Every structure is written in C-alpha cells, then in structure tokens.
C-alpha cells in the first residue's frame, strides 16, 4: 500500500495545480504533516523539495 501511495504522491506532486495539502487528502492521510513525514521516509526529501526539484529540472 505504501508503494502505491508513493507512486500516486509523485504523480500528484508533478502537477502544480494540486496543493500539498490536497495531495495528502487524496491519499487519505489524516494530516498534511503525516503525509510530509511519510513522503520524506519514502524519498529522503519533503514533498515541497521534490516539487521544487521537478520545477528546476523543467527550467533547464
């Protein structure tokens, strides 16, 4: 289940129209902070940092 949540999170975070809190809600986390903690465990970075890294890659 965590692998599916991670894959969905990565997909949602690639779409800037979704706020991080909305992604947490869509993945059924009780709080955005719980999502942020889980995402950091999965990837080593926060959802915000992941999104910023994606945006920086698109620029270059």
N, C-alpha and C positions, 0 to 999 in steps of 0.2 A: 504494500500500500504506500509506503514512504517513497518508493521509486516512482510510482505513478504520480504522487503529489509533486515530487521534484520536477518531473518532466512537464507537468501541467504548469507549475510555477515558472519554469524557464520560458515556456511559450507565452504565458500571460505577461511576463516582465518584458518580453521583446516588443510588446505593443504599448506604446506610451499612453494610449488613451485609458488604460487601466491604472488606477492608483494602487499603491502597495496595500493599503487597507482593503481595497476591493478584491485584490488577489487573495489576501488572507481569508476574506469572507467566502469567496468562490471555492476555496479549498477546505472550507469547514474548520478553520482554526478558531478557537474561542476568542482570541485577541490578536491584533496585529503583531504585538510583541512576541507571542508564541510562534507565529509564522516566521518572524525575523530570526528568532533563535534556531528554529528548525532549519531554515534555509542556510544559515551560517554553518551549522553542523554538516549539512549536505555538501556545501560548496567551498567553505572556508572564507566566504565573504558575505556581506549583507546584501539583501535584495536591492537596496539603493546603489551600492557599489557595483553590483552586477549590471544594473541598468545603465549606470554611467559608463562602465566599460564597453557595453554594447554601443552606446551613442558615440563614444570616442572612436570605435572601430569603423563606424559608418562614415565618419568625417574623413578619415584617412584612406 
